[in-house]
Amino acid sequence: MSVPDTQPTSAHAAFVAGLPKAEIHVHHVGSASPRIVSELAARHPGTVPSDLDALRDFYTFRDFGHFIEVYLAVVDLLREPEDIRLLTYEVAVELAAQNVRYAELTLTPWTSVQAGVPIEAYVEAVEDARVAVERDHGVRLRWIYDIPGESGLPSAEDTLGYALDHAPDTLIGFGLGGPEVGVDRPQFEDVFARARAAGLHSVPHAGETTGPQTVWDALRVLGAERIGHGTSAVQDPALVDHLVEHQIPLEVCPTSNIATRAVDVLENHPLRELYDAGVNVTINSDDPPMFGTTLNREYEIAADLLGLDERGIAELAKKAVAATFLPEADKAALAREIDEYTAGAGS
């Protein structure tokens, strides 16, 4: 994979592996592991190799633009509803294997609809997988629909239409992904306003490969309740103060930031500075197989960067739970599970 040098050996690997967790910034297609992609590529021979060794080379990308190319090549493998069901189920199985109890999975239905899968069939596929994986593995999924920002307002309007006219009850959020450079957040103001009016939570990406103004725009114009990435906020003390005052969660994905060259090396990652300032940071995996990581690995990396002991790691996991859109009773139950696990681990 592309970034093995960013992954230090962790003294807390065993603790993290057993820790109950919530994942709030993880992409559906971006979670397609080589195992899953190999099966899809065998179904649909073409530009994506089905051989696992060749897939590892395929997943090594040069920069964010090249990552988007690879991502879209995998999207192209989702040609039938059964492909989407397979991907959704197997992604959740891999989350469950990391003791993820709950995930808010970001879906980009627009790209699948453009590929010829009707939105009704898309929803049926992801919902069928959701029900099955909760029954089989105990992991709960909820959905965030995101706009592929590079496709502009037409994709935004279509995505909003899917959310308003065809969404299951398990759709809870509305996001904005893809490249940030050249994709101004204010152009999506009306779309996000209508999504929020329909009861969806606003969770756009901002401040990953652009500066703090993008985060301000997400907050002030799009009504963001959480910020996807947001690491460039550290460049603006007033923005850091605002995030601290309002305890707006940042969905931080350390290895992703290195892989896309948003941050040069882990030692320079702003996570520590944000954490020490009191910003509400959560740890997430983004597109884990494409970045050669897992959510467990991201917690190990965060523990190393922040100098946390096991109790500190558990508190970080509880921050992610608190930042979910679960009902308060469910948040409390998962937080108790984390506390019980930590106590049992002898911390």
LINCORQUI-V48968 format. One record per residue. N is the residue number from 1. RES is the residue in one letter. OMEGA is omega as a letter, one per 20 degrees, with the letter a starting at -180 (none if undefined). BURIAL is I if it has 16 or more other ideal C-beta (glycine too) atoms within 10 Angstrom, else O. Layout:
# LINCORQUI-V48968
n=[N & N]
res=[RES & RES]
omega=[OMEGA & OMEGA]
burial=[BURIAL & BURIAL]
This chain:
# LINCORQUI-V48968
n=[1 & 2 & 3 & 4 & 5 & 6 & 7 & 8 & 9 & 10 & 11 & 12 & 13 & 14 & 15 & 16 & 17 & 18 & 19 & 20 & 21 & 22 & 23 & 24 & 25 & 26 & 27 & 28 & 29 & 30 & 31 & 32 & 33 & 34 & 35 & 36 & 37 & 38 & 39 & 40 & 41 & 42 & 43 & 44 & 45 & 46 & 47 & 48 & 49 & 50 & 51 & 52 & 53 & 54 & 55 & 56 & 57 & 58 & 59 & 60 & 61 & 62 & 63 & 64 & 65 & 66 & 67 & 68 & 69 & 70 & 71 & 72 & 73 & 74 & 75 & 76 & 77 & 78 & 79 & 80 & 81 & 82 & 83 & 84 & 85 & 86 & 87 & 88 & 89 & 90 & 91 & 92 & 93 & 94 & 95 & 96 & 97 & 98 & 99 & 100 & 101 & 102 & 103 & 104 & 105 & 106 & 107 & 108 & 109 & 110 & 111 & 112 & 113 & 114 & 115 & 116 & 117 & 118 & 119 & 120 & 121 & 122 & 123 & 124 & 125 & 126 & 127 & 128 & 129 & 130 & 131 & 132 & 133 & 134 & 135 & 136 & 137 & 138 & 139 & 140 & 141 & 142 & 143 & 144 & 145 & 146 & 147 & 148 & 149 & 150 & 151 & 152 & 153 & 154 & 155 & 156 & 157 & 158 & 159 & 160 & 161 & 162 & 163 & 164 & 165 & 166 & 167 & 168 & 169 & 170 & 171 & 172 & 173 & 174 & 175 & 176 & 177 & 178 & 179 & 180 & 181 & 182 & 183 & 184 & 185 & 186 & 187 & 188 & 189 & 190 & 191 & 192 & 193 & 194 & 195 & 196 & 197 & 198 & 199 & 200 & 201 & 202 & 203 & 204 & 205 & 206 & 207 & 208 & 209 & 210 & 211 & 212 & 213 & 214 & 215 & 216 & 217 & 218 & 219 & 220 & 221 & 222 & 223 & 224 & 225 & 226 & 227 & 228 & 229 & 230 & 231 & 232 & 233 & 234 & 235 & 236 & 237 & 238 & 239 & 240 & 241 & 242 & 243 & 244 & 245 & 246 & 247 & 248 & 249 & 250 & 251 & 252 & 253 & 254 & 255 & 256 & 257 & 258 & 259 & 260 & 261 & 262 & 263 & 264 & 265 & 266 & 267 & 268 & 269 & 270 & 271 & 272 & 273 & 274 & 275 & 276 & 277 & 278 & 279 & 280 & 281 & 282 & 283 & 284 & 285 & 286 & 287 & 288 & 289 & 290 & 291 & 292 & 293 & 294 & 295 & 296 & 297 & 298 & 299 & 300 & 301 & 302 & 303 & 304 & 305 & 306 & 307 & 308 & 309 & 310 & 311 & 312 & 313 & 314 & 315 & 316 & 317 & 318 & 319 & 320 & 321 & 322 & 323 & 324 & 325 & 326 & 327 & 328 & 329 & 330 & 331 & 332 & 333 & 334 & 335 & 336 & 337 & 338 & 339 & 340 & 341 & 342 & 343 & 344 & 345 & 346 & 347]
res=[M & S & V & P & D & T & Q & P & T & S & A & H & A & A & F & V & A & G & L & P & K & A & E & I & H & V & H & H & V & G & S & A & S & P & R & I & V & S & E & L & A & A & R & H & P & G & T & V & P & S & D & L & D & A & L & R & D & F & Y & T & F & R & D & F & G & H & F & I & E & V & Y & L & A & V & V & D & L & L & R & E & P & E & D & I & R & L & L & T & Y & E & V & A & V & E & L & A & A & Q & N & V & R & Y & A & E & L & T & L & T & P & W & T & S & V & Q & A & G & V & P & I & E & A & Y & V & E & A & V & E & D & A & R & V & A & V & E & R & D & H & G & V & R & L & R & W & I & Y & D & I & P & G & E & S & G & L & P & S & A & E & D & T & L & G & Y & A & L & D & H & A & P & D & T & L & I & G & F & G & L & G & G & P & E & V & G & V & D & R & P & Q & F & E & D & V & F & A & R & A & R & A & A & G & L & H & S & V & P & H & A & G & E & T & T & G & P & Q & T & V & W & D & A & L & R & V & L & G & A & E & R & I & G & H & G & T & S & A & V & Q & D & P & A & L & V & D & H & L & V & E & H & Q & I & P & L & E & V & C & P & T & S & N & I & A & T & R & A & V & D & V & L & E & N & H & P & L & R & E & L & Y & D & A & G & V & N & V & T & I & N & S & D & D & P & P & M & F & G & T & T & L & N & R & E & Y & E & I & A & A & D & L & L & G & L & D & E & R & G & I & A & E & L & A & K & K & A & V & A & A & T & F & L & P & E & A & D & K & A & A & L & A & R & E & I & D & E & Y & T & A & G & A & G & S]
omega=[a & a & a & a & r & a & r & r & a & r & a & a & a & r & a & a & a & a & r & a & r & r & a & r & r & a & a & a & a & r & r & a & r & r & a & a & r & r & r & a & r & r & a & a & a & a & a & a & r & r & a & r & r & r & r & r & a & a & r & a & a & a & a & r & r & r & r & r & r & r & a & r & r & r & a & r & a & a & a & r & a & r & a & r & r & a & a & a & a & r & a & r & a & r & a & r & r & a & r & a & a & r & r & a & a & r & r & a & a & a & r & r & r & r & r & r & r & a & r & r & r & a & r & a & a & r & r & r & a & a & a & a & r & r & a & a & r & r & a & r & r & a & r & r & r & r & r & a & a & a & r & a & r & r & r & r & r & a & r & r & r & a & a & a & a & a & r & r & a & r & a & a & a & a & r & a & a & a & r & a & a & r & a & a & a & a & a & a & a & a & r & r & r & r & r & r & r & r & r & r & a & a & a & r & r & r & r & a & r & a & a & r & r & r & r & a & r & a & a & a & a & r & a & r & r & r & r & a & r & a & r & r & a & a & a & a & r & r & r & r & r & a & r & a & a & r & r & a & r & r & a & a & a & a & r & a & r & a & a & r & r & r & a & r & a & a & r & a & a & a & a & a & r & a & a & r & a & r & a & a & r & a & a & a & r & r & a & a & a & r & r & a & r & r & r & a & r & r & r & r & r & r & r & a & a & a & a & r & a & r & r & r & r & r & r & r & r & r & r & r & a & a & r & r & r & r & a & r & r & r & a & a & a & r & r & r & r & r & a & r & a & r & r & r & r & r & none]
burial=[I & I & I & O & O & I & I & O & O & I & O & I & O & O & I & I & O & O & I & I & I & I & I & I & I & I & I & I & I & I & I & I & I & I & O & I & I & I & I & I & I & O & O & O & O & O & O & I & I & I & O & O & O & O & I & O & O & I & I & O & I & O & O & I & O & O & I & I & O & I & I & O & O & I & I & O & I & I & I & I & I & O & I & I & I & I & I & I & I & I & I & I & I & I & I & I & O & I & I & I & I & I & I & I & I & I & I & I & I & I & I & I & I & O & O & O & I & O & I & O & I & I & I & O & I & I & I & I & I & I & O & O & I & O & O & O & O & O & I & I & I & I & I & I & I & I & I & I & I & I & I & O & O & O & I & I & O & I & I & I & O & I & I & O & O & O & I & O & O & O & I & I & I & I & I & I & I & I & I & I & O & O & I & O & I & O & O & I & O & O & I & I & O & O & I & O & O & O & O & I & I & I & I & I & I & I & I & I & I & I & O & I & I & I & I & I & I & I & I & O & I & I & I & I & I & I & I & I & I & I & I & I & I & I & O & I & O & O & I & I & O & I & I & O & O & O & O & I & I & I & I & I & I & I & I & I & I & I & I & I & O & I & I & O & O & I & O & O & I & I & I & I & O & I & I & O & I & O & I & I & I & I & I & I & I & I & I & I & I & I & I & I & I & I & I & I & I & I & I & I & I & I & I & I & I & I & O & I & O & I & O & O & I & I & O & I & I & I & I & I & I & I & I & I & I & I & O & O & O & O & I & O & O & I & I & O & I & I & I & O & I & I & O & O & O & O & O]
